[in-house]
Amino acid sequence: MPNTSRRTLLKWALGAGQLALLDRAGLLRSGVARAADADLPSRLVVLYIPGGFRPAYYFTPMEDAEIPLCVPPSGGYSSEPAFFDASKVVDLAPANGPYKPLRTWQSWNPQNPAARGSYSPLMYGYKHFALHEQLSVMHGIDQGTNDHASAFISAMCGVAGSDYRAPALHSVIANHLYERYRETRPLPFVVVSGERGTPLGMGLPSHAAPVQVPSLEALKPMLSGKPADNAWWTGLDARTEGPEMNARGQPTGSTLKTTTVERYSLTRAQPFVGRSTAKVDNYLEGLHGSLASVSRVLATDVVSLLETTKGIDTLKTNRPAYLSSYLNETFTYTFGNANFHLVGLDPRMDMALRLLKSDLATSVHVSLQLDFDTHNGSGHAFSCAHGRGLMDCVARFLGEMKATPAPGKPGKTLLDDTLVMVMSEFGRSWAYRANDGSYGLPDDHHPYTSVVFAGGNVAPNRQVGTYTTRGLGTPVDIIEETGQTSKRVPRSADVVTTALRIMGMETHEFFIPGGYGEVVGIRKG
């Protein structure tokens, strides 16, 4: 792949022929992951929190003296503890070098983490599963907008706007790893659920586009290879293996098992390619690629494989004691006198885990259901209490991955082989202490946020960046795309770049309009 200058790339990005030019330069073709990078993760999971969250209530980057200036005094919300003072904030483990360690409000009773009432076990999961070993947080990220739709796009691809000017992170990684895993992972990019939107693979080949997989039942009419699920294909479902051809009739170097109907369909684009415009050719090639992807999925019999794969397993068979006062569901929490139950996460988390454990997917996107777009006087307490509950569900998901062997990588866990990112579209307004000692609690959209990085090739136990007491980001060390170092407030493009670098991609292997750099300290080494 040519190391094309950024000046040329920017010129292309602003031109009408953007996609064709990028394709001719090889920037839309999938890169081959380097086999020597055995320690690099080969999967991405994005756990998305809708509505804008307040991460400083979960992992606290502020100095002790700053905490009372932007965190209200201890109180309650729906009979659940909320807020904290500096004396209650603890390190999950000793500091890792010059970076602030992961710190959180110890709302639980150290002698009995399951205790309720004046205590809360929420967030204890990070301690229980020792997740500091593979987790760091980037704080103070400027999303460039405080509009929901624009900020969602910013979080997904690094550029705020009404539409995608770069492909979503998930698609870039699915495309990058496609050549290595095309024969074994027929679902490169899967969206299990998405309350605020679906990440898009703008301009990338069809195999990098998202496939909606909300449930096994929803999959059966689309992707089941069993006659009992799709009786109308009986007699037409016999498959023959042969060389895979592209839309122009040229061999791709791979094989494909197809039915008679699929083989016929896959030849239909060839007579029309090259007879019209480049845009039409691009459409025909995308359509052909989609048909080939569906054939590969059907030949794999994805539904049967998912049905025989256990998703939520360890959390059921070896349920952590600190969850003893919760409902039976593994991904749930209750408030106070059981006046609130978060339910509905189990099916989503189970499907995501099945997709990862069965090794069917490279990129997985899951929305975590509970919306934090509150806009009311209790928004801060809601964010503190419910946000800690939801983040504890994230800890359980990571704990399940940590207890699962990685497919095809002896001695590695599923968490070792996956980059997990936890994010929202932006943050929410910060609390502030007025001159009279009272606290203002505005509850609106806020463009500065944080992202949690966990899993393979992630530095352990670090908080990189922080906030001012009014919630603005502060400068961090960044390696710009030119290779030069700088110190500035991180942007969403830097989050995407850091993730791609963790996955082993070089800066010339992707492009984000407007510039980008890697935030120093998140990637291991």
C-alpha positions as CSV (number, residue, x, y, z in Angstrom):
1,M,0.0,0.0,0.0
2,P,1.5,3.4,-0.9
3,N,2.3,5.8,1.8
4,T,0.4,8.6,0.1
5,S,0.9,12.1,1.4
6,R,-1.8,13.6,3.6
7,R,-2.1,16.6,1.2
8,T,-3.1,14.3,-1.6
9,L,-5.5,12.4,0.5
10,L,-7.2,15.6,1.7
11,K,-7.5,16.7,-1.9
12,W,-9.2,13.4,-2.8
13,A,-11.5,13.6,0.3
14,L,-12.8,17.0,-0.9
15,G,-13.3,15.9,-4.5
16,A,-16.4,14.4,-6.2
17,G,-14.6,11.2,-7.1
18,Q,-13.5,10.4,-3.6
19,L,-14.3,6.7,-3.5
20,A,-12.9,5.9,-6.9
21,L,-9.7,7.7,-6.2
22,L,-9.3,6.0,-2.8
23,D,-9.9,2.7,-4.4
24,R,-7.3,3.2,-7.1
25,A,-4.8,4.2,-4.4
26,G,-5.5,0.9,-2.6
27,L,-6.9,2.6,0.4
28,L,-10.2,0.7,0.2
29,R,-8.6,-2.7,-0.1
30,S,-8.3,-4.8,3.0
31,G,-4.8,-5.0,4.5
32,V,-3.2,-8.3,5.5
33,A,-2.5,-8.3,9.3
34,R,1.1,-9.1,10.1
35,A,1.4,-12.7,11.2
36,A,4.3,-11.9,13.5
37,D,2.0,-9.8,15.7
38,A,0.7,-12.7,17.7
39,D,0.0,-10.5,20.7
40,L,-2.2,-8.1,18.8
41,P,-6.0,-8.4,19.3
42,S,-7.9,-9.7,16.3
43,R,-11.4,-8.6,17.4
44,L,-13.1,-5.3,18.3
45,V,-16.1,-4.9,20.6
46,V,-17.7,-1.5,21.1
47,L,-20.1,-1.3,24.1
48,Y,-22.0,1.9,23.5
49,I,-23.9,3.8,26.2
50,P,-26.7,6.0,24.7
51,G,-27.4,9.6,25.6
52,G,-24.1,10.9,27.0
53,F,-22.5,9.6,30.2
54,R,-20.5,11.1,33.1
55,P,-17.4,8.9,33.3
56,A,-15.8,10.8,36.2
57,Y,-18.4,9.3,38.5
58,Y,-17.0,5.9,37.5
59,F,-13.3,6.3,37.0
60,T,-12.2,9.5,38.7
61,P,-9.2,11.3,37.1
62,M,-9.4,14.5,39.2
63,E,-7.1,15.4,42.1
64,D,-8.5,15.0,45.6
65,A,-8.8,18.8,46.0
66,E,-10.8,19.1,42.8
67,I,-13.4,16.4,43.7
68,P,-15.5,18.6,46.0
69,L,-15.6,21.4,43.4
70,C,-17.4,19.2,40.8
71,V,-18.9,16.2,42.8
72,P,-21.9,16.9,45.1
73,P,-21.7,15.6,48.7
74,S,-22.8,12.1,49.5
75,G,-26.5,11.6,49.1
76,G,-29.0,9.1,47.7
77,Y,-31.1,8.3,44.6
78,S,-34.0,5.9,44.7
79,S,-32.7,4.5,48.0
80,E,-29.3,3.9,46.5
81,P,-26.1,5.7,47.5
82,A,-25.0,8.5,45.2
83,F,-22.0,10.9,45.0
84,F,-18.8,10.7,47.2
85,D,-16.0,12.7,48.7
86,A,-12.3,12.3,48.1
87,S,-11.8,10.1,51.2
88,K,-13.9,7.4,49.6
89,V,-12.0,7.2,46.3
90,V,-9.5,4.3,46.1
91,D,-7.0,3.0,43.6
92,L,-7.8,-0.4,42.0
93,A,-4.1,-1.1,42.0
94,P,-0.8,0.7,42.5
95,A,0.1,3.3,39.9
96,N,1.6,2.1,36.6
97,G,4.5,4.5,36.0
98,P,3.7,8.3,35.6
99,Y,0.1,7.8,34.9
100,K,-2.7,8.1,37.4
101,P,-4.0,4.7,38.3
102,L,-7.6,3.6,37.9
103,R,-9.5,5.2,40.8
104,T,-13.2,4.8,41.7
105,W,-15.5,5.5,44.6
106,Q,-15.5,2.5,46.9
107,S,-19.2,2.4,47.4
108,W,-19.0,-1.2,48.5
109,N,-18.2,-2.7,51.9
110,P,-14.7,-4.2,51.6
111,Q,-15.6,-6.8,54.2
112,N,-18.8,-7.8,52.4
113,P,-19.0,-6.4,48.9
114,A,-22.5,-7.8,48.4
115,A,-23.9,-5.6,51.3
116,R,-26.7,-3.2,50.4
117,G,-28.4,-0.3,52.1
118,S,-25.8,2.3,53.0
119,Y,-23.4,0.4,50.7
120,S,-23.6,-0.5,47.0
121,P,-21.7,-3.3,45.2
122,L,-21.8,-1.4,41.9
123,M,-18.3,-1.0,40.2
124,Y,-16.9,-3.8,42.5
125,G,-16.7,-6.0,39.4
126,Y,-13.5,-4.2,38.3
127,K,-11.9,-5.3,41.6
128,H,-13.4,-8.8,41.6
129,F,-12.2,-9.6,38.1
130,A,-8.9,-7.7,38.5
131,L,-9.6,-5.8,35.3
132,H,-7.0,-3.2,36.0
133,E,-4.6,-5.7,34.5
134,Q,-5.9,-4.9,31.0
135,L,-7.8,-1.6,31.2
136,S,-7.1,2.1,30.8
137,V,-9.2,5.1,30.3
138,M,-8.8,8.2,28.1
139,H,-10.4,11.3,29.5
140,G,-11.2,14.8,28.3
141,I,-11.9,14.0,24.6
142,D,-13.4,16.8,22.5
143,Q,-16.1,15.3,20.3
144,G,-16.4,18.5,18.3
145,T,-20.2,18.7,18.8
146,N,-23.0,18.4,21.3
147,D,-25.7,17.2,18.9
148,H,-26.7,13.5,19.4
149,A,-26.5,12.4,15.8
150,S,-23.4,14.3,14.9
151,A,-21.6,13.2,18.1
152,F,-22.6,9.5,17.5
153,I,-20.9,9.8,14.1
154,S,-17.9,11.5,15.7
155,A,-17.6,8.6,18.3
156,M,-17.8,6.0,15.5
157,C,-15.4,7.4,12.9
158,G,-13.6,10.4,14.5
159,V,-15.3,13.2,12.5
160,A,-18.4,15.0,13.7
161,G,-21.0,15.8,11.1
162,S,-24.4,15.0,9.7
163,D,-23.0,12.0,7.7
164,Y,-19.9,9.9,7.7
165,R,-16.8,11.4,6.1
166,A,-14.7,8.4,7.2
167,P,-15.8,4.8,7.7
168,A,-16.7,3.7,11.3
169,L,-13.9,2.2,13.3
170,H,-15.6,-1.2,13.3
171,S,-15.6,-1.3,9.5
172,V,-12.0,-0.2,9.2
173,I,-10.9,-3.1,11.5
174,A,-13.2,-5.6,9.8
175,N,-11.7,-4.6,6.4
176,H,-8.1,-4.7,7.7
177,L,-8.5,-8.2,9.0
178,Y,-10.7,-9.6,6.2
179,E,-8.0,-11.3,4.2
180,R,-6.8,-13.2,7.2
181,Y,-10.2,-14.3,8.5
182,R,-12.4,-14.3,5.4
183,E,-12.6,-18.2,5.4
184,T,-13.4,-18.5,9.1
185,R,-15.3,-15.4,10.0
186,P,-18.3,-15.0,7.7
187,L,-19.7,-12.0,9.7
188,P,-16.9,-9.5,9.7
189,F,-19.0,-6.7,11.3
190,V,-22.1,-7.4,13.4
191,V,-24.5,-4.9,15.1
192,V,-26.3,-6.7,17.9
193,S,-28.3,-3.6,18.9
194,G,-28.0,0.1,18.3
195,E,-30.4,2.6,20.0
196,R,-28.7,5.7,18.7
197,G,-27.8,4.5,15.2
198,T,-25.8,2.0,13.2
199,P,-22.1,2.6,12.5
200,L,-21.5,2.7,8.7
201,G,-18.6,1.6,6.6
202,M,-18.6,4.5,4.3
203,G,-16.9,3.6,1.0
204,L,-15.4,0.4,2.2
205,P,-16.1,-3.0,0.5
206,S,-19.4,-4.8,1.3
207,H,-17.7,-7.2,3.7
208,A,-17.0,-4.2,6.0
209,A,-20.7,-3.2,6.1
210,P,-22.7,-3.9,9.3
211,V,-25.0,-7.0,9.5
212,Q,-27.8,-6.7,12.0
213,V,-27.9,-9.8,14.3
214,P,-30.4,-9.0,17.1
215,S,-31.2,-12.6,18.0
216,L,-31.1,-16.2,16.9
217,E,-34.8,-16.1,16.0
218,A,-34.2,-13.0,13.8
219,L,-31.3,-14.8,12.0
220,K,-33.2,-17.9,11.0
221,P,-35.2,-16.5,8.1
222,M,-32.1,-14.8,6.8
223,L,-29.1,-16.9,7.4
224,S,-30.1,-20.4,8.6
225,G,-28.9,-23.2,6.4
226,K,-31.4,-25.7,7.9
227,P,-34.3,-26.7,5.7
228,A,-36.6,-26.7,8.7
229,D,-36.0,-22.9,9.1
230,N,-36.3,-22.2,5.3
231,A,-38.3,-24.9,3.7
232,W,-38.6,-23.1,0.4
233,W,-35.0,-23.8,-0.4
234,T,-35.4,-27.6,-0.1
235,G,-33.9,-29.2,-3.2
236,L,-31.9,-26.1,-4.0
237,D,-29.5,-26.1,-1.0
238,A,-26.8,-28.5,-2.2
239,R,-23.4,-26.7,-2.3
240,T,-20.4,-27.1,-4.5
241,E,-17.0,-25.8,-3.6
242,G,-15.1,-23.9,-6.3
243,P,-12.8,-20.8,-6.9
244,E,-14.3,-17.5,-5.8
245,M,-14.6,-14.9,-8.6
246,N,-14.9,-11.2,-8.2
247,A,-17.5,-9.1,-10.1
248,R,-15.2,-9.0,-13.2
249,G,-14.9,-12.8,-13.3
250,Q,-11.4,-12.8,-12.0
251,P,-10.3,-15.3,-9.3
252,T,-9.9,-13.8,-5.8
253,G,-7.6,-16.6,-4.6
254,S,-10.2,-18.0,-2.2
255,T,-12.8,-20.7,-2.6
256,L,-16.6,-20.5,-2.1
257,K,-19.3,-23.1,-1.5
258,T,-22.3,-22.1,-3.5
259,T,-25.7,-23.4,-4.6
260,T,-26.9,-23.4,-8.2
261,V,-28.9,-20.2,-7.6
262,E,-26.0,-18.4,-5.9
263,R,-23.6,-19.4,-8.7
264,Y,-26.0,-18.0,-11.3
265,S,-26.5,-14.8,-9.3
266,L,-22.8,-14.2,-8.8
267,T,-22.2,-14.1,-12.6
268,R,-24.8,-11.5,-13.3
269,A,-22.6,-8.4,-12.6
270,Q,-19.8,-9.4,-15.0
271,P,-21.4,-8.4,-18.3
272,F,-22.2,-4.9,-17.0
273,V,-18.9,-4.0,-15.3
274,G,-16.9,-1.5,-17.4
275,R,-19.9,-0.6,-19.6
276,S,-20.9,2.6,-17.7
277,T,-19.4,4.9,-15.1
278,A,-17.0,4.1,-12.3
279,K,-19.9,4.8,-9.8
280,V,-22.0,2.1,-11.5
281,D,-19.1,-0.3,-11.4
282,N,-18.5,0.4,-7.7
283,Y,-22.2,-0.4,-7.1
284,L,-22.1,-3.6,-9.0
285,E,-18.9,-4.7,-7.2
286,G,-20.5,-3.9,-3.9
287,L,-23.6,-5.9,-4.8
288,H,-21.5,-8.9,-6.0
289,G,-19.5,-8.7,-2.8
290,S,-22.7,-8.8,-0.7
291,L,-23.9,-11.9,-2.5
292,A,-20.6,-13.6,-2.0
293,S,-20.7,-12.7,1.7
294,V,-24.2,-14.1,2.1
295,S,-23.1,-17.3,0.4
296,R,-20.2,-17.7,2.8
297,V,-22.5,-17.1,5.8
298,L,-25.1,-19.6,4.6
299,A,-22.4,-22.2,3.8
300,T,-21.1,-21.8,7.4
301,D,-24.5,-22.5,8.9
302,V,-24.1,-19.6,11.3
303,V,-27.4,-20.3,13.1
304,S,-26.4,-23.8,14.0
305,L,-23.0,-22.7,15.2
306,L,-24.4,-20.0,17.4
307,E,-27.0,-22.3,18.8
308,T,-24.3,-24.7,20.0
309,T,-22.1,-22.0,21.5
310,K,-22.5,-20.9,25.1
311,G,-22.6,-17.1,25.5
312,I,-23.0,-16.3,29.2
313,D,-21.4,-19.2,30.8
314,T,-18.9,-18.6,33.7
315,L,-21.2,-15.9,35.2
316,K,-23.9,-18.5,35.5
317,T,-21.9,-21.5,36.7
318,N,-19.6,-19.5,39.0
319,R,-21.7,-16.5,39.9
320,P,-19.6,-13.9,41.8
321,A,-20.7,-13.6,45.4
322,Y,-21.0,-9.8,45.2
323,L,-24.0,-10.3,42.9
324,S,-25.9,-12.4,45.5
325,S,-28.4,-9.6,46.3
326,Y,-29.2,-9.0,42.6
327,L,-31.9,-10.7,40.5
328,N,-31.1,-14.0,38.8
329,E,-30.1,-12.4,35.5
330,T,-26.4,-12.0,35.1
331,F,-26.5,-8.5,33.5
332,T,-28.9,-6.7,35.8
333,Y,-28.9,-4.6,38.9
334,T,-31.5,-3.4,41.4
335,F,-31.9,-0.2,43.3
336,G,-32.9,0.3,46.9
337,N,-35.8,-1.8,47.9
338,A,-36.1,-3.4,44.5
339,N,-37.9,-0.4,43.1
340,F,-35.9,-0.6,40.0
341,H,-34.6,-3.4,37.9
342,L,-32.4,-3.1,34.8
343,V,-33.4,-6.0,32.6
344,G,-32.9,-6.8,28.9
345,L,-29.1,-6.8,28.8
346,D,-28.7,-10.5,29.0
347,P,-29.9,-11.3,25.5
348,R,-27.6,-8.6,24.0
349,M,-24.5,-9.6,26.0
350,D,-25.2,-13.3,25.4
351,M,-25.4,-12.8,21.6
352,A,-22.2,-10.7,21.6
353,L,-20.4,-13.4,23.6
354,R,-21.7,-16.2,21.3
355,L,-20.4,-14.3,18.2
356,L,-17.0,-13.8,19.8
357,K,-16.7,-17.3,21.3
358,S,-17.7,-19.0,18.1
359,D,-15.1,-16.9,16.2
360,L,-17.7,-15.8,13.6
361,A,-17.2,-12.1,13.8
362,T,-14.3,-9.6,13.8
363,S,-16.2,-6.4,14.9
364,V,-19.2,-6.3,17.2
365,H,-21.3,-3.3,18.2
366,V,-23.7,-3.5,21.2
367,S,-25.8,-0.7,22.6
368,L,-26.2,-1.0,26.4
369,Q,-29.9,0.0,26.3
370,L,-30.2,2.4,29.2
371,D,-30.4,6.0,27.8
372,F,-28.7,8.8,29.8
373,D,-30.3,11.7,28.0
374,T,-32.1,12.8,31.2
375,H,-32.4,16.6,31.1
376,N,-33.8,17.0,34.6
377,G,-32.8,18.0,38.1
378,S,-31.9,14.5,39.1
379,G,-29.8,13.8,36.0
380,H,-26.5,13.8,38.0
381,A,-27.7,11.3,40.6
382,F,-29.2,9.2,37.8
383,S,-25.8,9.2,36.0
384,C,-23.9,8.4,39.2
385,A,-26.1,5.5,40.4
386,H,-27.4,4.0,37.1
387,G,-24.1,4.7,35.3
388,R,-22.2,2.7,38.0
389,G,-24.7,-0.1,37.6
390,L,-24.2,-0.2,33.9
391,M,-20.4,0.0,34.2
392,D,-20.5,-2.9,36.5
393,C,-22.4,-4.9,33.8
394,V,-19.5,-4.0,31.5
395,A,-17.1,-5.4,34.2
396,R,-19.0,-8.7,34.1
397,F,-18.8,-8.8,30.4
398,L,-15.1,-8.3,30.5
399,G,-14.8,-10.9,33.3
400,E,-16.6,-13.5,31.2
401,M,-14.2,-12.8,28.3
402,K,-11.2,-13.1,30.7
403,A,-12.4,-16.5,31.8
404,T,-12.9,-17.8,28.2
405,P,-10.0,-19.3,26.1
406,A,-9.4,-17.4,22.8
407,P,-10.3,-19.4,19.8
408,G,-7.2,-20.5,17.9
409,K,-4.8,-18.9,20.4
410,P,-3.7,-21.4,23.0
411,G,-2.8,-19.8,26.3
412,K,-4.7,-16.6,25.5
413,T,-8.1,-15.5,26.8
414,L,-10.8,-14.0,24.7
415,L,-10.1,-10.7,26.4
416,D,-6.4,-11.0,25.4
417,D,-7.5,-11.3,21.8
418,T,-10.1,-8.5,21.8
419,L,-10.0,-4.8,22.0
420,V,-13.1,-3.6,24.0
421,M,-14.1,0.0,23.9
422,V,-16.8,1.6,26.1
423,M,-18.1,5.0,25.0
424,S,-21.0,7.3,24.6
425,E,-21.6,10.0,22.0
426,F,-20.5,12.7,24.4
427,G,-20.6,13.7,28.0
428,R,-23.1,15.6,30.1
429,S,-22.9,18.9,32.0
430,W,-20.7,19.0,35.1
431,A,-21.8,19.8,38.6
432,Y,-20.3,22.9,40.2
433,R,-20.0,24.3,43.7
434,A,-21.3,27.9,43.9
435,N,-19.9,30.6,46.2
436,D,-22.5,29.9,48.9
437,G,-21.5,26.2,49.0
438,S,-24.6,24.9,47.1
439,Y,-24.2,22.8,44.0
440,G,-25.5,23.6,40.5
441,L,-26.6,20.5,38.7
442,P,-27.1,21.4,35.0
443,D,-28.1,18.4,32.8
444,D,-27.4,19.1,29.2
445,H,-25.3,17.8,26.3
446,H,-21.5,18.3,26.9
447,P,-18.9,17.8,24.1
448,Y,-16.1,16.4,26.3
449,T,-16.1,12.7,27.2
450,S,-14.0,9.6,28.1
451,V,-13.5,6.2,26.5
452,V,-12.6,3.0,28.3
453,F,-10.1,0.7,26.5
454,A,-9.7,-2.9,27.7
455,G,-8.2,-6.1,26.4
456,G,-5.2,-7.1,24.3
457,N,-2.4,-4.7,23.7
458,V,-3.9,-2.1,26.2
459,A,-1.7,-0.7,28.8
460,P,-2.8,-1.7,32.3
461,N,-4.2,0.5,35.1
462,R,-3.9,4.0,33.6
463,Q,-6.0,7.1,33.3
464,V,-4.7,9.3,30.6
465,G,-5.9,12.9,30.5
466,T,-8.3,14.6,32.9
467,Y,-10.9,17.4,33.1
468,T,-10.9,20.9,34.5
469,T,-13.4,21.4,37.3
470,R,-15.9,22.6,34.7
471,G,-15.5,19.5,32.6
472,L,-13.2,20.7,29.9
473,G,-10.4,18.4,28.5
474,T,-6.8,19.0,29.3
475,P,-3.7,18.6,27.0
476,V,-2.1,15.1,26.7
477,D,0.9,13.7,24.8
478,I,0.0,12.8,21.2
479,I,2.0,11.4,18.3
480,E,0.6,13.1,15.2
481,E,0.1,11.4,11.9
482,T,3.4,13.0,10.7
483,G,5.3,11.2,13.5
484,Q,5.9,14.5,15.4
485,T,4.9,14.8,19.0
486,S,2.6,17.4,20.4
487,K,0.6,18.2,23.6
488,R,-3.0,19.1,23.0
489,V,-6.6,18.2,24.1
490,P,-7.5,14.8,22.5
491,R,-10.2,14.7,19.9
492,S,-12.5,11.8,18.7
493,A,-10.2,11.3,15.7
494,D,-7.4,10.5,18.2
495,V,-9.5,7.9,19.9
496,V,-10.1,6.1,16.6
497,T,-6.4,6.4,15.7
498,T,-5.4,5.0,19.1
499,A,-7.7,2.1,18.7
500,L,-6.4,1.3,15.2
501,R,-2.8,1.5,16.5
502,I,-3.7,-0.9,19.3
503,M,-5.0,-3.3,16.6
504,G,-1.6,-3.1,14.8
505,M,-2.5,-0.7,12.0
506,E,0.0,1.9,10.7
507,T,-1.1,5.5,10.1
508,H,-0.7,5.2,6.3
509,E,-3.3,2.3,6.4
510,F,-6.3,4.6,7.2
511,F,-7.5,8.1,6.7
512,I,-9.5,10.5,8.9
513,P,-10.3,13.9,7.4
514,G,-9.1,16.8,9.6
515,G,-6.0,15.2,11.0
516,Y,-5.4,12.7,13.8
517,G,-2.9,11.3,16.2
518,E,-2.3,8.6,18.7
519,V,-2.7,9.4,22.4
520,V,0.4,8.2,24.2
521,G,-0.1,5.9,27.2
522,I,-3.1,3.8,26.1
523,R,-1.3,1.3,23.9
524,K,0.9,-1.2,25.7
525,G,4.7,-0.6,25.3
